[in-house]
Amino acid sequence: MIFFSNISTLLKRLRYDTIDPARDWITLLMLAFIALAGILSWHLWIFQTVIEGGDFSATETSAPPLFDPAELRTIRAIFEARAAEVRKYETGIYSFADPSQ
């Protein structure tokens, strides 16, 4: 019976016919606790899903390639030509005259 009397006094305090700071704080803290419990349960669910290797994407779509293979071949040819020029300097085909000497 003590439980029911505590609930009845709590319900009397929760009525909004007068200004009651204690009631307002109790309401605020209860809502904050409910929000905190919701946030914690959401984060635990996300954590558990990640641990199990789950995926959050709803659908799997095939994305087009980011680069055109023809453009990549052109860029590779440019870098190969530059590397060939560097090799010519390193092997002595080209001689570099240092003007400061």
Biopython code that builds the backbone (N, CA, C, O; Angstrom):
import numpy as np
from Bio.PDB.StructureBuilder import StructureBuilder

atoms = [
    (1, "MET", "N", (0.816, -1.195, 0.000)),
    (1, "MET", "CA", (0.000, 0.000, 0.000)),
    (1, "MET", "C", (0.857, 1.255, 0.000)),
    (1, "MET", "O", (0.415, 2.318, -0.435)),
    (2, "ILE", "N", (2.078, 1.130, 0.487)),
    (2, "ILE", "CA", (2.954, 2.294, 0.502)),
    (2, "ILE", "C", (3.255, 2.710, -0.938)),
    (2, "ILE", "O", (3.377, 3.897, -1.239)),
    (3, "PHE", "N", (3.372, 1.713, -1.824)),
    (3, "PHE", "CA", (3.664, 2.009, -3.226)),
    (3, "PHE", "C", (2.548, 2.847, -3.851)),
    (3, "PHE", "O", (2.818, 3.821, -4.554)),
    (4, "PHE", "N", (1.297, 2.466, -3.593)),
    (4, "PHE", "CA", (0.162, 3.201, -4.152)),
    (4, "PHE", "C", (0.049, 4.599, -3.571)),
    (4, "PHE", "O", (-0.338, 5.533, -4.274)),
    (5, "SER", "N", (0.378, 4.752, -2.310)),
    (5, "SER", "CA", (0.313, 6.096, -1.725)),
    (5, "SER", "C", (1.414, 6.980, -2.308)),
    (5, "SER", "O", (1.209, 8.178, -2.504)),
    (6, "ASN", "N", (2.587, 6.391, -2.587)),
    (6, "ASN", "CA", (3.650, 7.169, -3.225)),
    (6, "ASN", "C", (3.266, 7.584, -4.637)),
    (6, "ASN", "O", (3.562, 8.698, -5.069)),
    (7, "ILE", "N", (2.603, 6.677, -5.357)),
    (7, "ILE", "CA", (2.166, 7.022, -6.717)),
    (7, "ILE", "C", (1.089, 8.101, -6.667)),
    (7, "ILE", "O", (1.092, 9.026, -7.479)),
    (8, "SER", "N", (0.182, 7.983, -5.727)),
    (8, "SER", "CA", (-0.883, 8.994, -5.655)),
    (8, "SER", "C", (-0.308, 10.366, -5.288)),
    (8, "SER", "O", (-0.761, 11.380, -5.819)),
    (9, "THR", "N", (0.676, 10.412, -4.395)),
    (9, "THR", "CA", (1.281, 11.713, -4.083)),
    (9, "THR", "C", (2.065, 12.246, -5.276)),
    (9, "THR", "O", (2.097, 13.455, -5.504)),
    (10, "LEU", "N", (2.695, 11.359, -6.036)),
    (10, "LEU", "CA", (3.409, 11.792, -7.237)),
    (10, "LEU", "C", (2.433, 12.346, -8.269)),
    (10, "LEU", "O", (2.706, 13.367, -8.900)),
    (11, "LEU", "N", (1.292, 11.670, -8.442)),
    (11, "LEU", "CA", (0.304, 12.151, -9.394)),
    (11, "LEU", "C", (-0.293, 13.485, -8.954)),
    (11, "LEU", "O", (-0.599, 14.336, -9.789)),
    (12, "LYS", "N", (-0.458, 13.668, -7.653)),
    (12, "LYS", "CA", (-0.954, 14.957, -7.160)),
    (12, "LYS", "C", (0.050, 16.058, -7.464)),
    (12, "LYS", "O", (-0.334, 17.184, -7.782)),
    (13, "ARG", "N", (1.334, 15.736, -7.367)),
    (13, "ARG", "CA", (2.364, 16.749, -7.640)),
    (13, "ARG", "C", (2.469, 17.056, -9.128)),
    (13, "ARG", "O", (2.899, 18.148, -9.498)),
    (14, "LEU", "N", (2.086, 16.111, -9.991)),
    (14, "LEU", "CA", (2.214, 16.315, -11.426)),
    (14, "LEU", "C", (1.046, 17.096, -12.030)),
    (14, "LEU", "O", (1.087, 17.426, -13.216)),
    (15, "ARG", "N", (0.010, 17.400, -11.252)),
    (15, "ARG", "CA", (-1.097, 18.195, -11.789)),
    (15, "ARG", "C", (-0.650, 19.630, -12.013)),
    (15, "ARG", "O", (0.102, 20.189, -11.214)),
    (16, "TYR", "N", (-1.117, 20.221, -13.104)),
    (16, "TYR", "CA", (-0.676, 21.558, -13.483)),
    (16, "TYR", "C", (-1.711, 22.629, -13.154)),
    (16, "TYR", "O", (-2.036, 23.439, -14.022)),
    (17, "ASP", "N", (-2.224, 22.661, -11.971)),
    (17, "ASP", "CA", (-3.159, 23.735, -11.627)),
    (17, "ASP", "C", (-2.467, 24.849, -10.853)),
    (17, "ASP", "O", (-3.030, 25.935, -10.716)),
    (18, "THR", "N", (-1.275, 24.614, -10.350)),
    (18, "THR", "CA", (-0.518, 25.655, -9.658)),
    (18, "THR", "C", (0.945, 25.589, -10.098)),
    (18, "THR", "O", (1.376, 24.609, -10.706)),
    (19, "ILE", "N", (1.700, 26.640, -9.784)),
    (19, "ILE", "CA", (3.123, 26.655, -10.082)),
    (19, "ILE", "C", (3.836, 25.851, -9.004)),
    (19, "ILE", "O", (3.705, 26.115, -7.809)),
    (20, "ASP", "N", (4.596, 24.859, -9.466)),
    (20, "ASP", "CA", (5.309, 23.991, -8.533)),
    (20, "ASP", "C", (6.693, 23.688, -9.111)),
    (20, "ASP", "O", (6.809, 22.858, -10.012)),
    (21, "PRO", "N", (7.733, 24.339, -8.614)),
    (21, "PRO", "CA", (9.069, 24.112, -9.159)),
    (21, "PRO", "C", (9.540, 22.665, -9.001)),
    (21, "PRO", "O", (10.239, 22.153, -9.875)),
    (22, "ALA", "N", (9.179, 22.007, -7.925)),
    (22, "ALA", "CA", (9.604, 20.620, -7.725)),
    (22, "ALA", "C", (9.014, 19.725, -8.803)),
    (22, "ALA", "O", (9.705, 18.857, -9.336)),
    (23, "ARG", "N", (7.757, 19.926, -9.123)),
    (23, "ARG", "CA", (7.101, 19.136, -10.174)),
    (23, "ARG", "C", (7.778, 19.384, -11.519)),
    (23, "ARG", "O", (8.003, 18.453, -12.293)),
    (24, "ASP", "N", (8.099, 20.649, -11.786)),
    (24, "ASP", "CA", (8.728, 20.984, -13.059)),
    (24, "ASP", "C", (10.118, 20.340, -13.173)),
    (24, "ASP", "O", (10.495, 19.847, -14.236)),
    (25, "TRP", "N", (10.860, 20.350, -12.085)),
    (25, "TRP", "CA", (12.179, 19.722, -12.111)),
    (25, "TRP", "C", (12.069, 18.207, -12.258)),
    (25, "TRP", "O", (12.862, 17.592, -12.972)),
    (26, "ILE", "N", (11.098, 17.609, -11.593)),
    (26, "ILE", "CA", (10.899, 16.158, -11.723)),
    (26, "ILE", "C", (10.561, 15.817, -13.172)),
    (26, "ILE", "O", (11.089, 14.852, -13.725)),
    (27, "THR", "N", (9.691, 16.602, -13.779)),
    (27, "THR", "CA", (9.313, 16.365, -15.172)),
    (27, "THR", "C", (10.522, 16.529, -16.098)),
    (27, "THR", "O", (10.751, 15.712, -16.989)),
    (28, "LEU", "N", (11.281, 17.588, -15.872)),
    (28, "LEU", "CA", (12.463, 17.831, -16.689)),
    (28, "LEU", "C", (13.474, 16.702, -16.549)),
    (28, "LEU", "O", (14.017, 16.229, -17.547)),
    (29, "LEU", "N", (13.727, 16.273, -15.340)),
    (29, "LEU", "CA", (14.695, 15.194, -15.133)),
    (29, "LEU", "C", (14.203, 13.865, -15.702)),
    (29, "LEU", "O", (14.997, 13.088, -16.232)),
    (30, "MET", "N", (12.902, 13.601, -15.598)),
    (30, "MET", "CA", (12.368, 12.363, -16.177)),
    (30, "MET", "C", (12.509, 12.379, -17.693)),
    (30, "MET", "O", (12.890, 11.365, -18.279)),
    (31, "LEU", "N", (12.213, 13.496, -18.340)),
    (31, "LEU", "CA", (12.363, 13.585, -19.782)),
    (31, "LEU", "C", (13.836, 13.472, -20.197)),
    (31, "LEU", "O", (14.159, 12.847, -21.207)),
    (32, "ALA", "N", (14.714, 14.079, -19.412)),
    (32, "ALA", "CA", (16.144, 13.977, -19.711)),
    (32, "ALA", "C", (16.617, 12.535, -19.563)),
    (32, "ALA", "O", (17.414, 12.062, -20.373)),
    (33, "PHE", "N", (16.139, 11.838, -18.547)),
    (33, "PHE", "CA", (16.517, 10.438, -18.357)),
    (33, "PHE", "C", (16.001, 9.570, -19.502)),
    (33, "PHE", "O", (16.714, 8.686, -19.978)),
    (34, "ILE", "N", (14.780, 9.811, -19.943)),
    (34, "ILE", "CA", (14.226, 9.048, -21.068)),
    (34, "ILE", "C", (15.036, 9.312, -22.334)),
    (34, "ILE", "O", (15.334, 8.386, -23.088)),
    (35, "ALA", "N", (15.394, 10.585, -22.568)),
    (35, "ALA", "CA", (16.212, 10.914, -23.745)),
    (35, "ALA", "C", (17.579, 10.253, -23.650)),
    (35, "ALA", "O", (18.075, 9.720, -24.642)),
    (36, "LEU", "N", (18.190, 10.278, -22.481)),
    (36, "LEU", "CA", (19.498, 9.655, -22.297)),
    (36, "LEU", "C", (19.421, 8.149, -22.526)),
    (36, "LEU", "O", (20.308, 7.569, -23.152)),
    (37, "ALA", "N", (18.373, 7.519, -22.025)),
    (37, "ALA", "CA", (18.209, 6.081, -22.232)),
    (37, "ALA", "C", (18.032, 5.771, -23.720)),
    (37, "ALA", "O", (18.569, 4.781, -24.216)),
    (38, "GLY", "N", (17.288, 6.610, -24.426)),
    (38, "GLY", "CA", (17.113, 6.405, -25.861)),
    (38, "GLY", "C", (18.415, 6.563, -26.623)),
    (38, "GLY", "O", (18.718, 5.771, -27.516)),
    (39, "ILE", "N", (19.186, 7.582, -26.274)),
    (39, "ILE", "CA", (20.467, 7.818, -26.941)),
    (39, "ILE", "C", (21.435, 6.666, -26.669)),
    (39, "ILE", "O", (22.103, 6.186, -27.585)),
    (40, "LEU", "N", (21.509, 6.224, -25.416)),
    (40, "LEU", "CA", (22.403, 5.120, -25.078)),
    (40, "LEU", "C", (22.010, 3.830, -25.789)),
    (40, "LEU", "O", (22.872, 3.097, -26.273)),
    (41, "SER", "N", (20.713, 3.552, -25.852)),
    (41, "SER", "CA", (20.290, 2.331, -26.535)),
    (41, "SER", "C", (20.582, 2.422, -28.035)),
    (41, "SER", "O", (20.954, 1.423, -28.652)),
    (42, "TRP", "N", (20.418, 3.609, -28.627)),
    (42, "TRP", "CA", (20.743, 3.787, -30.047)),
    (42, "TRP", "C", (22.232, 3.530, -30.295)),
    (42, "TRP", "O", (22.596, 2.818, -31.230)),
    (43, "HIS", "N", (23.075, 4.106, -29.463)),
    (43, "HIS", "CA", (24.515, 3.936, -29.640)),
    (43, "HIS", "C", (24.945, 2.489, -29.391)),
    (43, "HIS", "O", (25.839, 1.990, -30.074)),
    (44, "LEU", "N", (24.338, 1.824, -28.446)),
    (44, "LEU", "CA", (24.660, 0.418, -28.215)),
    (44, "LEU", "C", (24.242, -0.444, -29.402)),
    (44, "LEU", "O", (24.953, -1.378, -29.774)),
    (45, "TRP", "N", (23.094, -0.134, -29.994)),
    (45, "TRP", "CA", (22.645, -0.879, -31.161)),
    (45, "TRP", "C", (23.610, -0.665, -32.329)),
    (45, "TRP", "O", (23.975, -1.619, -33.016)),
    (46, "ILE", "N", (24.023, 0.583, -32.554)),
    (46, "ILE", "CA", (24.980, 0.881, -33.624)),
    (46, "ILE", "C", (26.298, 0.152, -33.359)),
    (46, "ILE", "O", (26.859, -0.459, -34.269)),
    (47, "PHE", "N", (26.791, 0.211, -32.132)),
    (47, "PHE", "CA", (28.049, -0.442, -31.765)),
    (47, "PHE", "C", (27.963, -1.943, -31.999)),
    (47, "PHE", "O", (28.889, -2.536, -32.554)),
    (48, "GLN", "N", (26.885, -2.554, -31.590)),
    (48, "GLN", "CA", (26.710, -3.997, -31.767)),
    (48, "GLN", "C", (26.648, -4.351, -33.251)),
    (48, "GLN", "O", (27.202, -5.367, -33.672)),
    (49, "THR", "N", (25.984, -3.526, -34.036)),
    (49, "THR", "CA", (25.897, -3.781, -35.472)),
    (49, "THR", "C", (27.268, -3.698, -36.119)),
    (49, "THR", "O", (27.595, -4.510, -36.984)),
    (50, "VAL", "N", (28.075, -2.721, -35.709)),
    (50, "VAL", "CA", (29.418, -2.580, -36.273)),
    (50, "VAL", "C", (30.302, -3.747, -35.853)),
    (50, "VAL", "O", (31.080, -4.255, -36.661)),
    (51, "ILE", "N", (30.193, -4.174, -34.608)),
    (51, "ILE", "CA", (31.002, -5.306, -34.130)),
    (51, "ILE", "C", (30.687, -6.566, -34.928)),
    (51, "ILE", "O", (31.586, -7.339, -35.258)),
    (52, "GLU", "N", (29.414, -6.772, -35.235)),
    (52, "GLU", "CA", (29.013, -7.963, -35.970)),
    (52, "GLU", "C", (29.286, -7.849, -37.465)),
    (52, "GLU", "O", (28.995, -8.776, -38.221)),
    (53, "GLY", "N", (29.842, -6.720, -37.896)),
    (53, "GLY", "CA", (30.170, -6.548, -39.310)),
    (53, "GLY", "C", (28.986, -6.158, -40.155)),
    (53, "GLY", "O", (28.977, -6.399, -41.362)),
    (54, "GLY", "N", (27.994, -5.562, -39.545)),
    (54, "GLY", "CA", (26.801, -5.175, -40.276)),
    (54, "GLY", "C", (27.038, -3.991, -41.197)),
    (54, "GLY", "O", (28.053, -3.300, -41.108)),
    (55, "ASP", "N", (26.087, -3.780, -42.075)),
    (55, "ASP", "CA", (26.158, -2.699, -43.046)),
    (55, "ASP", "C", (24.941, -1.803, -42.847)),
    (55, "ASP", "O", (23.829, -2.292, -42.649)),
    (56, "PHE", "N", (25.153, -0.505, -42.899)),
    (56, "PHE", "CA", (24.058, 0.426, -42.675)),
    (56, "PHE", "C", (23.407, 0.903, -43.967)),
    (56, "PHE", "O", (22.373, 1.570, -43.924)),
    (57, "SER", "N", (23.986, 0.575, -45.103)),
    (57, "SER", "CA", (23.401, 1.038, -46.356)),
    (57, "SER", "C", (22.169, 0.204, -46.671)),
    (57, "SER", "O", (22.171, -1.017, -46.511)),
    (58, "ALA", "N", (21.129, 0.870, -47.115)),
    (58, "ALA", "CA", (19.878, 0.183, -47.401)),
    (58, "ALA", "C", (19.975, -0.600, -48.710)),
    (58, "ALA", "O", (19.508, -1.735, -48.796)),
    (59, "THR", "N", (20.576, 0.003, -49.713)),
    (59, "THR", "CA", (20.692, -0.670, -50.996)),
    (59, "THR", "C", (22.136, -0.611, -51.461)),
    (59, "THR", "O", (22.876, 0.320, -51.145)),
    (60, "GLU", "N", (22.510, -1.613, -52.207)),
    (60, "GLU", "CA", (23.845, -1.624, -52.772)),
    (60, "GLU", "C", (23.746, -1.160, -54.214)),
    (60, "GLU", "O", (23.064, -1.774, -55.035)),
    (61, "THR", "N", (24.427, -0.083, -54.504)),
    (61, "THR", "CA", (24.424, 0.431, -55.864)),
    (61, "THR", "C", (25.834, 0.340, -56.424)),
    (61, "THR", "O", (26.822, 0.452, -55.699)),
    (62, "SER", "N", (25.900, 0.139, -57.698)),
    (62, "SER", "CA", (27.185, 0.073, -58.370)),
    (62, "SER", "C", (27.518, 1.468, -58.875)),
    (62, "SER", "O", (26.837, 1.996, -59.753)),
    (63, "ALA", "N", (28.550, 2.053, -58.328)),
    (63, "ALA", "CA", (28.942, 3.403, -58.709)),
    (63, "ALA", "C", (29.785, 3.348, -59.972)),
    (63, "ALA", "O", (30.565, 2.416, -60.169)),
    (64, "PRO", "N", (29.625, 4.349, -60.824)),
    (64, "PRO", "CA", (30.475, 4.372, -62.016)),
    (64, "PRO", "C", (31.916, 4.638, -61.607)),
    (64, "PRO", "O", (32.161, 5.217, -60.548)),
    (65, "PRO", "N", (32.870, 4.224, -62.429)),
    (65, "PRO", "CA", (34.272, 4.460, -62.069)),
    (65, "PRO", "C", (34.547, 5.958, -61.956)),
    (65, "PRO", "O", (34.000, 6.763, -62.709)),
    (66, "LEU", "N", (35.393, 6.308, -61.016)),
    (66, "LEU", "CA", (35.687, 7.716, -60.790)),
    (66, "LEU", "C", (36.550, 8.299, -61.895)),
    (66, "LEU", "O", (36.464, 9.495, -62.176)),
    (67, "PHE", "N", (37.379, 7.481, -62.524)),
    (67, "PHE", "CA", (38.299, 7.956, -63.543)),
    (67, "PHE", "C", (38.085, 7.175, -64.822)),
    (67, "PHE", "O", (37.797, 5.978, -64.799)),
    (68, "ASP", "N", (38.229, 7.863, -65.926)),
    (68, "ASP", "CA", (38.142, 7.217, -67.227)),
    (68, "ASP", "C", (39.465, 6.502, -67.500)),
    (68, "ASP", "O", (40.525, 7.118, -67.386)),
    (69, "PRO", "N", (39.426, 5.227, -67.855)),
    (69, "PRO", "CA", (40.683, 4.501, -68.100)),
    (69, "PRO", "C", (41.550, 5.139, -69.188)),
    (69, "PRO", "O", (42.777, 5.076, -69.111)),
    (70, "ALA", "N", (40.933, 5.748, -70.193)),
    (70, "ALA", "CA", (41.726, 6.393, -71.247)),
    (70, "ALA", "C", (42.515, 7.566, -70.675)),
    (70, "ALA", "O", (43.674, 7.774, -71.035)),
    (71, "GLU", "N", (41.882, 8.337, -69.778)),
    (71, "GLU", "CA", (42.594, 9.452, -69.144)),
    (71, "GLU", "C", (43.737, 8.944, -68.275)),
    (71, "GLU", "O", (44.805, 9.554, -68.230)),
    (72, "LEU", "N", (43.517, 7.840, -67.591)),
    (72, "LEU", "CA", (44.574, 7.272, -66.763)),
    (72, "LEU", "C", (45.749, 6.810, -67.616)),
    (72, "LEU", "O", (46.901, 6.959, -67.208)),
    (73, "ARG", "N", (45.478, 6.251, -68.794)),
    (73, "ARG", "CA", (46.564, 5.841, -69.681)),
    (73, "ARG", "C", (47.355, 7.058, -70.161)),
    (73, "ARG", "O", (48.579, 6.993, -70.281)),
    (74, "THR", "N", (46.662, 8.170, -70.437)),
    (74, "THR", "CA", (47.341, 9.389, -70.866)),
    (74, "THR", "C", (48.246, 9.921, -69.764)),
    (74, "THR", "O", (49.384, 10.315, -70.021)),
    (75, "ILE", "N", (47.746, 9.930, -68.554)),
    (75, "ILE", "CA", (48.537, 10.418, -67.422)),
    (75, "ILE", "C", (49.739, 9.510, -67.187)),
    (75, "ILE", "O", (50.837, 9.992, -66.912)),
    (76, "ARG", "N", (49.536, 8.193, -67.293)),
    (76, "ARG", "CA", (50.641, 7.252, -67.124)),
    (76, "ARG", "C", (51.711, 7.481, -68.197)),
    (76, "ARG", "O", (52.905, 7.397, -67.907)),
    (77, "ALA", "N", (51.293, 7.770, -69.428)),
    (77, "ALA", "CA", (52.259, 8.025, -70.510)),
    (77, "ALA", "C", (53.068, 9.287, -70.219)),
    (77, "ALA", "O", (54.268, 9.326, -70.489)),
    (78, "ILE", "N", (52.428, 10.309, -69.676)),
    (78, "ILE", "CA", (53.148, 11.545, -69.334)),
    (78, "ILE", "C", (54.201, 11.260, -68.265)),
    (78, "ILE", "O", (55.338, 11.716, -68.383)),
    (79, "PHE", "N", (53.838, 10.516, -67.234)),
    (79, "PHE", "CA", (54.795, 10.203, -66.172)),
    (79, "PHE", "C", (55.921, 9.300, -66.678)),
    (79, "PHE", "O", (57.062, 9.430, -66.237)),
    (80, "GLU", "N", (55.610, 8.393, -67.595)),
    (80, "GLU", "CA", (56.659, 7.549, -68.159)),
    (80, "GLU", "C", (57.642, 8.373, -68.990)),
    (80, "GLU", "O", (58.846, 8.119, -68.974)),
    (81, "ALA", "N", (57.116, 9.363, -69.715)),
    (81, "ALA", "CA", (57.997, 10.242, -70.498)),
    (81, "ALA", "C", (58.891, 11.059, -69.567)),
    (81, "ALA", "O", (60.074, 11.242, -69.853)),
    (82, "ARG", "N", (58.357, 11.538, -68.489)),
    (82, "ARG", "CA", (59.165, 12.281, -67.508)),
    (82, "ARG", "C", (60.236, 11.386, -66.895)),
    (82, "ARG", "O", (61.378, 11.806, -66.712)),
    (83, "ALA", "N", (59.857, 10.150, -66.580)),
    (83, "ALA", "CA", (60.832, 9.212, -66.001)),
    (83, "ALA", "C", (61.943, 8.917, -67.001)),
    (83, "ALA", "O", (63.100, 8.752, -66.615)),
    (84, "ALA", "N", (61.594, 8.850, -68.286)),
    (84, "ALA", "CA", (62.618, 8.609, -69.311)),
    (84, "ALA", "C", (63.590, 9.782, -69.385)),
    (84, "ALA", "O", (64.792, 9.578, -69.554)),
    (85, "GLU", "N", (63.084, 11.006, -69.261)),
    (85, "GLU", "CA", (63.961, 12.180, -69.259)),
    (85, "GLU", "C", (64.872, 12.178, -68.030)),
    (85, "GLU", "O", (66.044, 12.540, -68.134)),
    (86, "VAL", "N", (64.363, 11.784, -66.893)),
    (86, "VAL", "CA", (65.177, 11.718, -65.678)),
    (86, "VAL", "C", (66.286, 10.687, -65.859)),
    (86, "VAL", "O", (67.426, 10.919, -65.457)),
    (87, "ARG", "N", (65.951, 9.551, -66.464)),
    (87, "ARG", "CA", (66.963, 8.522, -66.702)),
    (87, "ARG", "C", (68.056, 9.013, -67.650)),
    (87, "ARG", "O", (69.219, 8.637, -67.499)),
    (88, "LYS", "N", (67.693, 9.846, -68.621)),
    (88, "LYS", "CA", (68.698, 10.381, -69.545)),
    (88, "LYS", "C", (69.701, 11.265, -68.802)),
    (88, "LYS", "O", (70.897, 11.230, -69.091)),
    (89, "TYR", "N", (69.213, 12.052, -67.853)),
    (89, "TYR", "CA", (70.123, 12.874, -67.048)),
    (89, "TYR", "C", (70.987, 12.005, -66.139)),
    (89, "TYR", "O", (72.176, 12.269, -65.961)),
    (90, "GLU", "N", (70.379, 10.966, -65.565)),
    (90, "GLU", "CA", (71.116, 10.118, -64.621)),
    (90, "GLU", "C", (72.164, 9.257, -65.319)),
    (90, "GLU", "O", (73.222, 9.005, -64.744)),
    (91, "THR", "N", (71.903, 8.804, -66.529)),
    (91, "THR", "CA", (72.852, 7.935, -67.232)),
    (91, "THR", "C", (73.915, 8.723, -67.981)),
    (91, "THR", "O", (74.893, 8.134, -68.440)),
    (92, "GLY", "N", (73.758, 10.012, -68.118)),
    (92, "GLY", "CA", (74.780, 10.816, -68.772)),
    (92, "GLY", "C", (74.501, 11.119, -70.211)),
    (92, "GLY", "O", (75.350, 11.722, -70.868)),
    (93, "ILE", "N", (73.357, 10.739, -70.749)),
    (93, "ILE", "CA", (73.030, 11.072, -72.132)),
    (93, "ILE", "C", (72.945, 12.595, -72.274)),
    (93, "ILE", "O", (73.455, 13.182, -73.228)),
    (94, "TYR", "N", (72.282, 13.211, -71.290)),
    (94, "TYR", "CA", (72.267, 14.670, -71.243)),
    (94, "TYR", "C", (73.330, 15.115, -70.267)),
    (94, "TYR", "O", (73.514, 14.502, -69.216)),
    (95, "SER", "N", (74.023, 16.172, -70.608)),
    (95, "SER", "CA", (74.962, 16.709, -69.629)),
    (95, "SER", "C", (74.417, 18.035, -69.134)),
    (95, "SER", "O", (73.895, 18.844, -69.901)),
    (96, "PHE", "N", (74.550, 18.231, -67.861)),
    (96, "PHE", "CA", (74.026, 19.436, -67.232)),
    (96, "PHE", "C", (75.221, 20.318, -66.871)),
    (96, "PHE", "O", (76.082, 19.926, -66.084)),
    (97, "ALA", "N", (75.255, 21.488, -67.448)),
    (97, "ALA", "CA", (76.338, 22.439, -67.164)),
    (97, "ALA", "C", (75.864, 23.349, -66.043)),
    (97, "ALA", "O", (74.910, 24.109, -66.208)),
    (98, "ASP", "N", (76.528, 23.268, -64.920)),
    (98, "ASP", "CA", (76.164, 24.085, -63.775)),
    (98, "ASP", "C", (76.758, 25.488, -63.970)),
    (98, "ASP", "O", (77.980, 25.633, -63.979)),
    (99, "PRO", "N", (75.925, 26.519, -64.127)),
    (99, "PRO", "CA", (76.439, 27.865, -64.368)),
    (99, "PRO", "C", (77.146, 28.473, -63.155)),
    (99, "PRO", "O", (77.888, 29.445, -63.299)),
    (100, "SER", "N", (76.932, 27.930, -61.999)),
    (100, "SER", "CA", (77.557, 28.498, -60.798)),
    (100, "SER", "C", (78.993, 28.026, -60.658)),
    (100, "SER", "O", (79.714, 28.568, -59.820)),
    (101, "GLN", "N", (79.435, 27.080, -61.403)),
    (101, "GLN", "CA", (80.792, 26.529, -61.290)),
    (101, "GLN", "C", (81.759, 27.274, -62.186)),
    (101, "GLN", "O", (82.946, 26.948, -62.221)),
]
sb = StructureBuilder()
sb.init_structure("model")
sb.init_model(0)
sb.init_chain("A")
sb.init_seg("    ")
for serial, (resi, resn, name, xyz) in enumerate(atoms, 1):
    if name == "N":
        sb.init_residue(resn, " ", resi, " ")
    sb.init_atom(name, np.array(xyz, "f"), 0.0, 1.0, " ", f" {name:<3s}", serial, name[0])
structure = sb.get_structure()
